[in-house]
Structure formats: structure tokens, C-alpha cells
């Protein structure tokens, strides 16, 4: 049977998380279908059809799916699930919202945050804030799982030639309605998809120092700005910048951590980064154990010097 991948998108284009989810699905099987559910989302479906490894794209274009509310999407996925052995979605806000509902509707268990595929029934997932990895085997005929996208290199966005099939399947639970959303506008890359991330911690002391020290370096590098939970809890920056187990999971090519000691929950969200640079005046801080490069220095002196040299 085929594998169904749920596409993460904004109705105009695919998110990088979709390409990583397809990569995970390819390790399970060869026949991969991608569901693009939204409204006015033909462009996203066209993009999905070009992704490497995709054999078919299912396009569900209806106002009921415009904001991808979990109540409606879960009904749609459950309704078309009969033709699929696996249902795979990225472990993003959207995926975490509707996939448990889908599993409940199908009366099967769900595997969350899968970080490696052993075979079609056996998977690995992090536990204990990423300090251990559990190997989980399922015996169910239909496997529902979310994928930690940072653990899989995305497939090529071009080169595929999948067919696009429009499905006229309208599922409106009638239990919820979209009111509004407030999006933080920024010229910087989105945190979870940025190739470079510069993060600051509680040692910065206030939000003004984020603006004075962290942002200029990020702008020079073309990087996204992140923060530790301690910095967010202290009110230095908004919580959508939080990196960690209870924030956003990132795995950029370069992660620069300034004034971050490295609590377990923070390390769980960034330790898969390709290169980790830590700037801290405490060589015994936990982040030193995962850093590729550790600069023992006062960040208020090191960051301006680093910024001037970039």
C-alpha cells in the first residue's frame, strides 16, 4: 500500500518541513502520495508534484481547509486513510494538532517525533528531553506517525513529476471557526528553517541587549534570532523565538549560542545543528559538552568583535 504524507504549507507554497517528511517516508516505502489540503492552494500542490520521490499529489481545495483546522483536517485524513499503510506528518504545530485526532478516529496508536526509520514497523524517537532514544515497534496494520523534521535531510524540491488528483471531499466538523491570527513580521529567516541561527540567553540581562548585540550579528550573517527559555521567561524576547523542547526544534548548519548555559530542554531543541558555537564565560556549562567550538569570553566583548569581523 502507498504512504500518505501530509503537506505543511501556507496555501501559496510548501514549507521545508514537507520535504523532510517526504524523506522520512521514502525510508519506509517507495509509493508516496502527498495530501495538500487548503484553499486556493493549487500553487502548493504544483510545488509538491515537483518534489523528489512523490508519485501522486492529492489536492483538497475548499474553504473548510483554508486554515487547516485540526477538527476538519483529521476528518479528511481519516476518511481517505483506507488506501494507505502509513500516514506521516511533520511534528509541527499543525501536525501535532490534527494527527492525534486522526489516530483516534482510526482507532490506532500514534508514534510521535520519529527521528529515525529502522523498517516499516520500527522507528526511533527521542525521550527524556533527548537524553535517550527509544526504539519502538508497532504491530498495527495502519501506522500513524509524526516526524521530527530536523532529523531528516529534505528531498530535492525539483526533479519530480507526480500527477495531481483533485479530491472533492469536504469535511467540516462545524465545531470550530477561525477568528484571526497575529503574525510577527520579520525580514529575517523563519527560525525553524534558517540555515544559521544566533541565540541569546539570560546572560544578556534585558531585551535591549538582544537588539544591541544579537541582532546585528544575525543581520550580518543573514541568520534567524533565537533565545533560551530563561530569556523568554524573563520577558527579554517573545516566546515565538524560544528554542528548545518546549519551544522550536532547530537544526541549522550553524548555531551560535551566546550567554546560554545549556539546560537540558534547550539542548534537546538544537543539538542536531551541524556546527555549534558557544560563547560563555563558564567552561563548565552544559552547552560546552555539545559545542563544536567553545569561546570562553564575556559575550558583551566577544559579540561586538565577532560582528565587526564578519
N, C-alpha and C positions, 0 to 999 in steps of 0.2 A: 504493500500500500504506500501511497505517497505521504509526504511530510508537509504539514501546513505551517508556514511562517507568518506571523502577524507583523505587518509593516508599521514601523514608527514613522510618522510624517506629520507635516503641518498643512496638508491639503495641497500644497504647492510643490513640495519636494520631499525626498526621503531623508531621514536622519541617518547619520553614520551608524547608529546602533542597529539598524536593519541589516546592513551589510555584514556586521559582526555576527548577528543572529543567523544569517544565511550560512556563514562559515561554520558555525556550530552544527547546523542542520546537515551540511554536507558530510560531516563526520559520522552522521547517523545513517544516511541513505542518499541515493542519487536523484530520486524523483521529488523535486522540491517545488511546491506551489506557494505563492505569496499572496496573502489577502491584504488588499488596500481598501480599507473602509473609511469613508469620509463623505464630504460634499464638495462638488466642483474639484474633484481630486484626480482628474484624468492625467495631469502632468506627473503626479507622483506615481501613478500606475505605469506610465510610459518609462519613467526612470527605473522602476522596479524590473521592467521587462528587459532592460539592458544589463542588469546585474549578472555577474558570472554565476553559473550553476542553476539558474532558475528556469524551469521548464514551462510554467504557466503562471499567469497573474490573474487573480480574481478581483474584479473591480466592483465594489459595492458603493454606488454613488447615490446618496439620499440625505435629505436634511436631518433625518434621525441620527445619522452618524457624524454630523459636522464636527461636533466637539468630542467625539469618541468617548461618550459617557459609558461607564462600566456596565450599567444596567442594560443598555441596548447592545453593546458590542459582545457581551458574554452570551446573550441570547443568539446572536448571529453566528458566532463561532460554534456554539454547541449545536446549532441547527444543521451546520454543514460538516460536522465532525465525523459523520459516519464513514466518509470516504478516506479517512486519514488514520495512520497508525500513531503518529506523533503530532502534537500541537505545540509549537515553540514560539515564544515571545521574548523580547528583551526585558530584563529585570529593571525597567524604568518605572516612573510613576504610573504611566498608563498600564504597562504590563502587570505590575503588582496590584493594580486596582481591579482589572477585569478577569485575570486568569484564575484566581481562587473561585470566583463565581462560576466560571466555565467548568472547572473541575467538579464543583458541587452539582451543577446541572447534569453532568455526565456520570455522576456518582463514582468518581475515581479520585485517587490521591493526587497530589501535585508535588513536583520537585522544584524547589526554588533556588535561584542564584547558582545554577550549574556552572562550574568553572572548567570542567574537562569531560570529554566523552570517551568512555572506555569501549563500550559497544552500544548497540541499540537499546539495551535494557539497563546498562550500568553506567553510572555517572559519578563525578566527584563534585563536592560542594564545600565551601569553607564553613567552619563552625567555630565557636568561641572567639568571635571577633577576628577571624582569620588566623588564629594561632594554631589551628589544626584543620585537617582536611578529612572529610568523611567520604567514604566510598559507599554509594547507595545503589542497590539493585531492585528493580521493580518487576513484578510478575504480571502486571496488568496488561491487557491487550491494547489499551489506548493510553499513551503516555503524554501527560500534560506537564510542561516544564517551562521555567523562565531561565534565561541565560545571563550570566554576568558578562556583559559585552566586552569589558576591558580584558578578559581572558582569551579572547579570540581575535586574531588579526582579520580585518574586514576583507571580504572578497572584492575583486575588481568591480568598479562601478560601471565599466563599459565592457563590451565584448559579447554580451548575451543577446539572445534573440527569442525571448519567450513570447508565447501567444497571450493575448489579453482577452479574457472572457468576462463579459458583464453579467453580473448576477442580480436578478430582481428579487431580492429577499429583504423585506423591510421588517425589522424587529424594533418595535417601540414599546418598552415596558410601561410607559406612562407614569412612572413613579418619580421621575426627576426631570428638571428642566435647567437649562443653562441660564445663569443670571449675568455674570460678567467675569472678566479676568483682568488683572493688572500685571502687565509685563514690564520688567526692568529693562529699560533701553540702554544699550551699551555698544560702543564701536569696537570693543574687544571681542575676541572669540568666545564662543559659548564654553563654559567651564568643562563639561564632560567630553567635549570633542576637540579641545585645544591640543596642539602638539607641544606647547610649552605652558607651564603653569607656575606662577610665582605666588607663594602663600605666606601669610604672616600670622604670628601667634600673639599670645597675651603679652609677650615682652615688648611689643610695640607701644603699649600703655594707653593708647587712645586712637580714635578714628582719624584724627588729623595726621598722625604719623603714618597711617596707611596711605593717605593721599600724598604725603611728603616723601616717603621712602619707597614704598612698594609699587605704587602706580607708575612712577617714572621709569623704573626698571622694566616693568611689564610692558609699557608702551614702546620702549626701545627694542624689546625682544619680540614684539607682536604677540604677547602672551595674555592668557586669562589670569585673573586675580582670584585667589582662593584664601581661605582662612581656617584656623583651627576652631574647634568647638568653644574653647575657652575665650577666644577673641569675639566670637559671635555672642556667647552668653554675656560677655561684659558689655555688649552693645557697641563695639567698635565698628562693626560692619553688619549688613543684613544677613539673615540666615540662608539666603539662596547662594551665598558664597562659601558655605561650610563644606569642607572636605572631610570625609570620614565615614564610619559605619552608619552613623545617624544623619549624614549629610549626603554628599555626592561622591560616587566612586570614580576615580580618575586614573588613567594610565598613560600620561603623555610621554613624549620622547625625552623631555627634560622637566624635572620637578625641582623647583628651588624653594626650600623651606627656611624662612628667616624668623628666628626667635620662637621656634616651635620645639618643645621638648620631646614630643613624640609619644603621646598617650596611645594605648592600645587601639582605641576606637579610631584615632586619626591614622595610624599606620595601616589599619585594615582598608582604608579608603585610597591609599596612594602607593603602597609598597610594590605594586606591579609596574610602576613607572620604569621606563628603560634606563634612565640615568637620574639619580637623586643627589642633589647638592644641598647640604645643610649648613646653615650659618648660625652658630650658637656659641656662647661663652662657657658652656658646660660640656666638656668632653665625655662625661659620664651619662649624658642624657640618652634616653632610649633611641632617639632617632639616629644616633651615631651608629647603631648596630645595623641599620638598613641603608645608610648613606653610602654612595659610591665615592663622594668627595665630602669631607667634613672640614669646614673652616672654623677654627676656634678663634672667635673675634667678637668684638662689640658690633652688633648689626648696625648701629647708628653711625659707625665709622666705615664699616665694610660695604654696606649697600650703596652709599653715595660714590665710593671709589669704584665699585664694580660698575655702576651705572655710567660713570664718566668714561670707562674704558670700553664699553660696548659700542 
